[in-house]
Amino acid sequence: MKMLRGTGLFALGLSLAVSGCHSVLEANDPDIVTQASSAAGAVALRNGVILRFAQAMDGSGDAPDGFFLLGGLMADEWISGDTFEQRNTTDWRTTVFTNSFLATIFRSAGRVRNEGQAAVIALRQFSPSPVSNIGQMFALIAFSENQVSEFFCNGIPFSELDGNNIIFGDPVSYDSGYARAVNHADSALAFVAGPDSAKIRQLATVIKARALLNRGQYAAAAAAAATVATSFQYLNTHSVNSTDNVLWLQSFSLRRYVLADNEGTNGLNFRSAGDPRIPLGGLVNSFDNTVLNVPSQAIWINRADGVVIASGIEARLIEAEGALRAGNTGTFIQMLNAARATKAGLAPLADPGTAVARENLLFRERAFWLFGTGHRLGDLRRLMRQYNRSANSVFPIGIASKGTPYGSDVNFPIPQAEQNNPNSPQAACTDRLP
């Protein structure tokens, strides 16, 4: 097996071995496996992608916070209880392209994509059975592409690795990123035979439906979601031997992230709602003692707790939105209640009676069901893009918890490190539209 090093580029998160001193970006590093020459090597690649994916989204590792925490911090799920500028400016919606935390999540998603593609090649050649292992790799690639597109501005470069050669990507729109995710989810669905096939099929289907929803293809998204069982769950797992659950680490343990409540006028009442989907722990002070005596989240209270990244509940929510967009109010409420019936303490919902109230209800249900799992920032952007809401009506506004005015960000800029890509614009984004 050949060991290669990742550059600082999102393009790779992988790398080229070097000869001579032509670039300060290139060096050997024996901890990253990117090619395999045996069945054992192919399995090692697959296992590495699974770990990379968990670290990128909700585990400790390359990214100190991961996608799920940072997205919720820009939205209204968390407020910063920390001294780090990277977290504070994210909370205040004033991120800059030099924010090192953005560079780490950007790079981590690139590693999932490129190492996932390498794993697909190796598995097909050296370990083609069970086929569902190949489908799983395509599904994680699709998830990463969708997640990047939900978080970042227009101008995302999706670069590739051809053997030892970087093929630098041109900057594309986030909608093109969603299209890539749909295509890779379809590839996953083509490789779902054998053990775990049902689980991988449903994972890929939820990812595809989510990306279709992001593209505004509501009927197609709902049709896909309808094939997923309500009981389905796919978890990122964690271990004290590999990667902590970073949602536990940064919120429950270190208290650098504080559960938000009515943040900036528009935020939802995640603490005070008394909703069983977000159980509360004891009263705590934030790491920096700027937020005092507030309950912590008690969803993830152990360092190895799993995190649901796709589920049948999400499928029902997607079906509900498809029905709402089609004007079928009865099915809309039916799908929301099908999800609520799975959780003790949730009463059935009734039709709130107006189009705006139904939209508000849908996105509130999504916020509480999908809390902390990387959906909320994308949903706030969709409220602007697809439901004609203004930024000042959906994002936190006014004065933040530390006395700093909120800015105008509705997404993250392309990190400075990506300017090493000769095809990437020197500006942080081609635009910051929702």
C-alpha positions as CSV (number, residue, x, y, z in Angstrom):
1,M,0.0,0.0,0.0
2,K,1.3,3.4,-0.9
3,M,1.2,6.2,1.7
4,L,0.6,9.8,0.6
5,R,0.3,13.1,2.2
6,G,-2.6,15.6,2.2
7,T,-1.9,19.1,1.1
8,G,-3.6,22.1,2.7
9,L,-6.0,22.1,-0.3
10,F,-9.7,21.2,0.1
11,A,-9.1,19.7,-3.3
12,L,-7.5,16.8,-1.7
13,G,-7.0,16.5,1.8
14,L,-4.7,13.9,0.2
15,S,-1.4,14.4,-1.6
16,L,1.5,14.0,-3.7
17,A,4.8,12.6,-2.7
18,V,7.6,15.0,-3.6
19,S,11.0,14.9,-5.1
20,G,13.1,17.9,-4.6
21,C,12.0,21.2,-3.1
22,H,9.6,22.6,-5.7
23,S,6.7,23.2,-3.2
24,V,6.4,23.8,0.5
25,L,3.0,22.1,0.2
26,E,4.3,18.7,-0.5
27,A,5.9,16.1,1.8
28,N,5.7,12.5,2.8
29,D,3.4,11.4,5.6
30,P,3.0,7.7,6.4
31,D,-0.4,8.1,8.2
32,I,-2.7,8.3,5.2
33,V,-3.4,5.3,3.0
34,T,-4.7,6.4,-0.5
35,Q,-3.9,3.3,-2.7
36,A,-4.3,-0.4,-2.1
37,S,-2.9,-3.5,-3.7
38,S,-4.8,-6.2,-1.8
39,A,-8.1,-7.0,-0.2
40,A,-6.7,-6.1,3.2
41,G,-5.6,-2.8,1.8
42,A,-9.0,-2.1,0.3
43,V,-10.8,-2.8,3.5
44,A,-8.3,-0.5,5.3
45,L,-9.2,2.3,2.9
46,R,-12.9,1.8,3.6
47,N,-12.4,1.8,7.3
48,G,-10.3,5.0,7.0
49,V,-13.1,6.7,5.1
50,I,-15.7,5.8,7.7
51,L,-13.4,7.3,10.4
52,R,-12.7,10.4,8.3
53,F,-16.4,10.9,7.7
54,A,-17.2,10.7,11.4
55,Q,-14.4,13.1,12.3
56,A,-15.5,15.6,9.6
57,M,-19.2,15.7,10.7
58,D,-19.4,15.1,14.5
59,G,-16.2,13.6,15.8
60,S,-12.9,14.9,17.2
61,G,-10.1,14.7,14.7
62,D,-8.9,16.9,11.8
63,A,-11.7,19.4,12.5
64,P,-11.8,20.5,16.2
65,D,-15.6,21.1,15.9
66,G,-16.9,19.5,12.8
67,F,-19.6,20.5,10.3
68,F,-22.5,19.9,12.7
69,L,-21.4,22.2,15.5
70,L,-20.1,25.0,13.3
71,G,-23.3,25.1,11.2
72,G,-25.5,25.2,14.2
73,L,-23.4,28.0,15.7
74,M,-23.9,30.2,12.7
75,A,-27.6,29.3,12.8
76,D,-29.6,29.4,16.1
77,E,-28.8,26.0,17.7
78,W,-25.8,27.1,19.7
79,I,-24.2,30.2,21.1
80,S,-20.5,30.6,21.7
81,G,-19.3,30.2,25.3
82,D,-15.7,30.3,24.3
83,T,-12.7,32.5,24.0
84,F,-11.7,31.4,20.4
85,E,-12.3,34.1,17.8
86,Q,-13.1,31.4,15.2
87,R,-16.1,30.3,17.2
88,N,-17.2,33.8,18.3
89,T,-17.2,35.2,14.8
90,T,-19.1,32.2,13.5
91,D,-21.7,32.8,16.2
92,W,-21.9,36.5,15.3
93,R,-22.3,35.8,11.6
94,T,-19.0,37.7,10.8
95,T,-16.8,34.8,9.5
96,V,-13.8,35.6,7.4
97,F,-12.0,33.3,4.9
98,T,-9.0,33.1,7.1
99,N,-11.0,31.4,9.9
100,S,-8.9,28.2,10.4
101,F,-11.9,26.2,11.6
102,L,-13.5,26.6,8.2
103,A,-10.3,25.4,6.6
104,T,-10.4,22.2,8.6
105,I,-14.0,21.2,7.8
106,F,-13.5,22.2,4.2
107,R,-10.4,20.0,4.0
108,S,-12.0,17.1,6.0
109,A,-14.8,16.9,3.5
110,G,-12.3,16.8,0.6
111,R,-10.6,13.9,2.3
112,V,-13.8,12.0,2.6
113,R,-14.5,12.5,-1.1
114,N,-11.0,11.7,-2.4
115,E,-10.3,8.8,-0.1
116,G,-13.8,7.5,-0.7
117,Q,-13.2,7.5,-4.4
118,A,-9.9,5.7,-3.8
119,A,-11.7,3.1,-1.6
120,V,-14.3,2.5,-4.4
121,I,-11.5,1.7,-6.9
122,A,-9.7,-0.6,-4.4
123,L,-12.9,-2.4,-3.3
124,R,-14.0,-3.0,-6.8
125,Q,-10.7,-4.5,-7.7
126,F,-9.6,-6.4,-4.6
127,S,-12.6,-6.9,-2.4
128,P,-15.9,-6.6,-4.4
129,S,-18.0,-8.5,-1.9
130,P,-20.1,-7.4,-0.1
131,V,-21.2,-5.0,-2.8
132,S,-22.8,-2.8,-0.1
133,N,-19.3,-1.7,1.1
134,I,-18.9,0.1,-2.3
135,G,-22.4,1.6,-2.0
136,Q,-21.5,2.9,1.5
137,M,-18.4,4.7,0.1
138,F,-20.5,6.4,-2.6
139,A,-23.1,7.4,0.0
140,L,-20.6,9.0,2.3
141,I,-19.1,10.9,-0.7
142,A,-22.6,12.1,-1.5
143,F,-23.3,13.2,2.0
144,S,-20.1,15.2,2.2
145,E,-20.8,16.9,-1.1
146,N,-24.3,17.9,0.0
147,Q,-23.0,19.1,3.4
148,V,-20.3,21.3,1.9
149,S,-22.9,22.8,-0.5
150,E,-25.4,23.5,2.3
151,F,-22.7,25.4,4.3
152,F,-20.5,27.3,1.8
153,C,-21.0,30.1,-0.7
154,N,-21.0,29.8,-4.5
155,G,-17.6,29.1,-5.9
156,I,-16.9,25.6,-4.4
157,P,-14.0,23.8,-6.1
158,F,-14.5,20.0,-6.2
159,S,-11.0,18.8,-7.1
160,E,-10.1,15.2,-7.8
161,L,-7.1,12.9,-7.4
162,D,-6.0,10.9,-10.5
163,G,-3.4,8.5,-9.1
164,N,-0.7,10.9,-7.7
165,N,-1.9,13.9,-9.7
166,I,-4.2,16.6,-8.4
167,I,-6.9,17.7,-10.9
168,F,-7.8,21.1,-9.6
169,G,-11.5,21.8,-9.7
170,D,-13.1,24.9,-11.1
171,P,-15.4,26.8,-8.7
172,V,-19.0,25.9,-9.1
173,S,-22.3,26.8,-7.5
174,Y,-23.6,25.1,-4.4
175,D,-26.5,23.9,-6.6
176,S,-24.0,22.0,-8.7
177,G,-22.7,20.5,-5.5
178,Y,-26.2,19.2,-4.7
179,A,-26.4,17.7,-8.2
180,R,-23.1,15.9,-7.6
181,A,-24.5,14.6,-4.3
182,V,-27.6,13.2,-6.2
183,N,-25.4,11.5,-8.7
184,H,-23.2,9.9,-6.1
185,A,-26.3,8.8,-4.1
186,D,-27.5,7.1,-7.3
187,S,-24.1,5.4,-7.6
188,A,-24.6,4.2,-4.1
189,L,-28.0,2.8,-4.9
190,A,-26.4,0.8,-7.7
191,F,-24.2,-1.0,-5.2
192,V,-26.5,-2.3,-2.5
193,A,-26.5,-6.1,-2.7
194,G,-25.5,-8.4,0.1
195,P,-25.1,-7.7,3.8
196,D,-26.2,-4.3,5.0
197,S,-27.8,-3.7,1.7
198,A,-31.1,-2.5,3.2
199,K,-29.2,0.0,5.5
200,I,-27.0,1.4,2.8
201,R,-30.0,1.7,0.3
202,Q,-32.0,3.7,2.9
203,L,-28.9,5.8,3.7
204,A,-28.3,6.7,0.1
205,T,-32.0,7.3,-0.5
206,V,-32.2,9.8,2.4
207,I,-29.1,11.6,1.2
208,K,-30.5,11.7,-2.4
209,A,-33.9,13.1,-1.1
210,R,-32.1,15.7,1.0
211,A,-30.1,16.9,-2.0
212,L,-33.2,16.9,-4.2
213,L,-35.0,19.0,-1.6
214,N,-32.0,21.5,-1.6
215,R,-32.5,21.8,-5.4
216,G,-36.2,22.5,-5.0
217,Q,-37.3,19.2,-6.6
218,Y,-39.9,18.5,-3.9
219,A,-41.9,15.8,-5.6
220,A,-38.9,13.8,-6.5
221,A,-37.5,14.2,-3.0
222,A,-40.8,13.0,-1.5
223,A,-41.0,10.1,-3.8
224,A,-37.6,8.9,-2.9
225,A,-38.2,9.4,0.9
226,A,-41.4,7.4,0.7
227,T,-39.3,4.2,0.3
228,V,-37.5,4.7,3.6
229,A,-38.9,3.0,6.8
230,T,-39.8,5.3,9.6
231,S,-37.7,3.2,12.0
232,F,-34.5,3.5,9.9
233,Q,-31.5,5.1,11.5
234,Y,-27.9,5.4,10.3
235,L,-25.4,6.5,13.0
236,N,-21.9,7.8,13.1
237,T,-20.3,5.8,15.9
238,H,-17.6,7.0,18.2
239,S,-15.0,5.4,20.5
240,V,-12.6,6.4,23.2
241,N,-10.0,4.7,21.1
242,S,-10.5,6.6,17.9
243,T,-12.7,9.7,17.9
244,D,-14.8,11.4,20.6
245,N,-18.3,12.6,19.9
246,V,-17.5,16.2,19.5
247,L,-21.1,17.3,20.3
248,W,-20.5,15.8,23.7
249,L,-17.0,17.2,23.9
250,Q,-17.6,20.8,23.1
251,S,-21.0,21.3,24.6
252,F,-21.7,18.8,27.4
253,S,-18.1,18.4,28.6
254,L,-16.2,21.6,27.8
255,R,-19.2,23.9,27.5
256,R,-17.6,25.9,24.7
257,Y,-21.0,25.6,22.9
258,V,-24.1,26.5,24.8
259,L,-27.6,25.4,23.9
260,A,-29.3,28.4,22.4
261,D,-32.8,29.7,23.3
262,N,-34.5,32.4,21.2
263,E,-31.2,33.5,20.0
264,G,-31.2,36.9,18.3
265,T,-35.0,37.4,18.2
266,N,-35.5,34.8,15.4
267,G,-34.0,31.8,17.1
268,L,-36.1,28.9,18.3
269,N,-36.7,28.1,21.9
270,F,-34.5,25.0,22.1
271,R,-34.0,25.3,25.9
272,S,-37.3,26.5,27.1
273,A,-39.7,24.5,24.9
274,G,-39.5,21.5,27.1
275,D,-39.5,19.3,24.0
276,P,-38.6,15.7,24.6
277,R,-36.5,15.7,21.4
278,I,-34.0,17.9,23.1
279,P,-33.7,16.6,26.7
280,L,-31.9,18.9,29.1
281,G,-29.2,18.3,31.7
282,G,-28.2,20.3,34.7
283,L,-27.4,24.0,35.0
284,V,-24.0,24.9,33.8
285,N,-21.8,28.0,33.1
286,S,-20.1,28.4,29.7
287,F,-16.4,27.8,29.4
288,D,-15.7,31.6,29.3
289,N,-18.3,32.3,32.1
290,T,-20.2,34.7,29.9
291,V,-23.3,32.5,29.9
292,L,-24.4,31.4,33.4
293,N,-26.8,28.9,34.9
294,V,-28.3,27.5,31.8
295,P,-29.3,23.9,31.1
296,S,-27.0,21.8,28.9
297,Q,-28.2,19.6,26.1
298,A,-28.6,15.9,27.3
299,I,-28.9,14.3,23.9
300,W,-25.2,13.3,23.8
301,I,-23.9,12.8,27.4
302,N,-21.1,10.3,26.7
303,R,-18.0,10.6,24.7
304,A,-18.8,7.6,22.6
305,D,-22.5,8.4,21.9
306,G,-23.6,7.8,18.4
307,V,-25.1,10.6,16.2
308,V,-28.0,9.9,13.8
309,I,-27.0,11.3,10.4
310,A,-29.9,10.0,8.3
311,S,-33.2,8.5,9.4
312,G,-36.7,7.5,8.5
313,I,-37.9,10.5,10.6
314,E,-36.0,12.8,8.1
315,A,-37.7,10.9,5.3
316,R,-41.1,11.6,6.8
317,L,-40.2,15.3,7.1
318,I,-39.2,15.4,3.4
319,E,-42.5,13.7,2.5
320,A,-44.3,16.3,4.5
321,E,-42.5,19.2,2.7
322,G,-43.3,17.6,-0.7
323,A,-47.0,17.5,0.3
324,L,-46.9,21.0,1.5
325,R,-45.4,22.3,-1.7
326,A,-48.0,20.3,-3.7
327,G,-50.9,21.9,-1.6
328,N,-51.8,18.7,0.0
329,T,-52.3,19.9,3.6
330,G,-53.8,16.6,4.9
331,T,-50.8,14.5,3.9
332,F,-48.5,17.3,5.2
333,I,-49.9,17.0,8.7
334,Q,-50.2,13.2,8.4
335,M,-46.4,12.9,7.7
336,L,-45.5,15.2,10.5
337,N,-47.7,13.2,12.9
338,A,-46.2,9.9,11.6
339,A,-42.9,11.1,12.9
340,R,-44.2,12.5,16.1
341,A,-45.9,9.1,16.9
342,T,-42.5,7.6,17.4
343,K,-41.6,9.8,20.3
344,A,-43.3,9.7,23.7
345,G,-44.6,13.0,24.9
346,L,-45.4,14.5,21.5
347,A,-49.0,15.2,20.9
348,P,-50.4,15.1,17.3
349,L,-50.4,18.3,15.4
350,A,-53.4,20.1,13.8
351,D,-53.3,22.2,10.7
352,P,-52.3,25.7,11.7
353,G,-54.5,27.2,9.0
354,T,-52.3,29.5,6.9
355,A,-49.5,29.0,4.4
356,V,-47.0,30.9,6.5
357,A,-48.0,29.1,9.7
358,R,-47.6,25.7,7.9
359,E,-44.1,26.7,6.7
360,N,-43.1,27.8,10.2
361,L,-44.5,24.5,11.6
362,L,-42.5,22.4,9.1
363,F,-39.2,24.1,9.8
364,R,-39.8,24.0,13.5
365,E,-40.4,20.3,13.4
366,R,-37.3,19.9,11.3
367,A,-35.3,21.9,13.8
368,F,-36.3,19.9,16.8
369,W,-36.1,16.5,15.1
370,L,-32.8,17.1,13.3
371,F,-31.1,19.3,16.0
372,G,-27.4,19.3,16.0
373,T,-26.9,17.2,12.9
374,G,-25.9,19.7,10.3
375,H,-29.4,20.5,8.9
376,R,-30.3,23.9,10.4
377,L,-28.0,26.2,8.5
378,G,-29.1,24.7,5.2
379,D,-32.7,25.0,6.3
380,L,-32.3,28.7,7.1
381,R,-30.8,29.2,3.7
382,R,-33.7,27.3,2.1
383,L,-36.2,29.5,3.9
384,M,-34.6,32.5,2.1
385,R,-34.0,30.8,-1.2
386,Q,-37.2,28.7,-1.6
387,Y,-39.7,30.5,0.7
388,N,-38.8,34.1,0.1
389,R,-37.9,34.9,3.6
390,S,-35.4,37.6,4.4
391,A,-32.1,37.0,6.2
392,N,-33.3,39.3,9.0
393,S,-36.4,37.2,9.5
394,V,-34.7,33.8,9.9
395,F,-31.2,34.3,11.2
396,P,-30.3,35.7,14.6
397,I,-30.2,39.5,14.5
398,G,-29.5,42.4,16.9
399,I,-26.9,42.1,19.6
400,A,-25.3,38.7,20.3
401,S,-24.8,37.3,23.8
402,K,-21.4,38.9,24.3
403,G,-22.6,42.4,23.2
404,T,-21.4,42.2,19.6
405,P,-23.8,43.1,16.8
406,Y,-24.7,40.2,14.5
407,G,-23.3,40.4,11.0
408,S,-24.9,39.5,7.7
409,D,-23.4,36.1,6.9
410,V,-25.8,33.4,5.6
411,N,-23.1,30.9,4.7
412,F,-19.4,30.3,5.0
413,P,-16.7,31.7,2.7
414,I,-14.4,29.5,0.8
415,P,-11.3,29.2,3.0
416,Q,-8.1,31.1,2.2
417,A,-6.2,27.8,1.9
418,E,-8.1,27.0,-1.3
419,Q,-6.4,29.9,-3.0
420,N,-3.6,27.4,-3.6
421,N,-5.9,26.0,-6.3
422,P,-4.9,27.9,-9.4
423,N,-8.5,27.6,-10.7
424,S,-10.1,29.1,-7.6
425,P,-10.9,32.8,-7.5
426,Q,-8.8,35.0,-5.4
427,A,-11.9,36.3,-3.7
428,A,-13.3,34.2,-0.9
429,C,-16.5,33.6,-2.8
430,T,-18.1,34.2,-6.2
431,D,-21.1,35.4,-4.2
432,R,-22.6,34.9,-0.7
433,L,-26.2,34.3,-1.9
434,P,-28.3,31.9,0.1
